[in-house]
Amino acid sequence: MREAAQQTVSALSVGSVYALVALGIGILYNILRLVNFAHGDLLTLAAYVMSLYGHSVGFALVVVSGLGAATGAGLLLERVAFRPMRGAPPATLLLTSFAVSVILESVYLLVFGGPPRPIPYPSWTRAHFVVAGVSVGWMEVASLVTTMIVLVLLGLALRYTVLGLALRAAAEDFPITRLMGIRANVVILAAFAISGAVAGIAAVFWFANSALVGPTAGLTPVLKGFIAAILGGLGSLSGVVMGGFLLAGAEALFQAVLPASALPYVDALVFMIVILVLFVRPQGLLTRTPAAQRA
């Protein structure tokens, strides 16, 4: 029972990070039908900016700097890379995001070098406390609480603000939204800003375990995020969040029941389950049929 509780705590913590990464991916897909493979490189940028500080600097400033860098980079990518491709076929946008990812990784290698750089996480991020015999990390609690806060704030913003209503309308039918007088550039910039900000938040928790960042460090989180988003349903923000927790739960389950010799194959087994699920629900577990397809 104690082992099951420990695995549950781990799954909730990891799942919250997966959910954040998948949420940043899902926001752009819902608005623009853009599958952005460069999203992981925004996490890498946030981590590199955080690595520029020392332990003498307040951690809040480190976090805010990383979040700001990811948000600003998202806005810059929209203006430089994706706006000229607006209206292009989905395959072209996909190749553009691949190209942006490769360019960013090359820039990181050129500017920061190949060896991993340390990130100045404070000592409390590695501290634990025990509840009923279950060890819980403060960073695990922080990741879960932060994810819940982000989801609540994003939900309230989408429901009760003018910009949020515009984003929801654009997700339903972007061409009609433009015909109704809503400025496309504002909506798209807002989507990229939110996606970048969520990437910055996810970076804080993703890199907490290793406290190291390298040029290609964003590859694993973006793959996990895409798998979670596809599992839950890319067309639904609540679906991509659910997919993050389900993916982490499946990983935790296999790690608990498989022998040590089979642990290297956990990812392969999880991917097999995802494929089987998609045979039954090809649009994801929680799908949303758009009112109209994007022209």
C-alpha positions, 0 to 999 in steps of 0.5 A: 500500500505504501509503495502504491501511495509513493507511486501515486505521488510520483505520478501526480508530480510527473503528470503535472509537468507533462500536463503543462508541456502538453497544454502549451502545445495544445493552445497553439494547435487549438488556435492555429492547428500548428504542431509546434515541435520547437516548443521544447526549445522554449523550455531549454531557453528558459532553463539556460536563462535560469542558469545564468544566475548564481545561488546568491540571487533570489530564486523568484527572480530566476524563475521570472527571468526564465518565464519571461525569456520563454514568453518573449521567444514565443512572441518572436518566433510567431513574428519571425518564423510563423507569421510569414507562413500563415495560411500555409498547409499544415505540412509546411507549418510542421516542417517550419517548426522542425526547422526552428527547433534545429536552428534554436538548438544550433544557437544554444550550442554556439552560445552556451557550448555543448556541456550541460550547464548547472541551474541554481535551484535552492536546497528546498527544491530537493527537500522532502517530508513524510506523510503516513510513511510516504516521502513527498518532495516540496518540488512535487507539491509545488509542481502539482499546485502550480499546474492547478493554479495555471489551469484555473487561471487559464480557464477563468481567463478564457471564460470571462475576459474579452481576449479569452472569449476571442481565443475560444471563438478562434479555436472554434472557427478562426475564419468566422472569428476574423470576419466578426472583426476580431484582430487575428494578430492579437489573438495569435500573439496572445496564443503564442504568449500563453504557450511560451509562458506555460513553457517557462513554467514547465521548464522550472519543474522539468529541470528540477531533478537534474538541475542541468540544461544542454542544447537538446534538453527540450527534446524529451519534454516535447516528445512527452508533451506531444504523446500526452496531447495526442493521448488526451486529444489535441483538439481539447485543452482539458484533454491534453491535461488529462493525457499528461496525467494518464501518461505519467500514471502508465509510466509509474505503473510499469515502473512499479510492476516490472522487474528491474531488467525490464525497466529500460523498456517502460517507454516502449510499453507506454507507447504501445498502449498509446497506439492501442488507445488510438486504434479505438479513439483515433482523435484522443480520449477526450475529443472536441469536434470543431465547428468548422475546419480551418480553411 
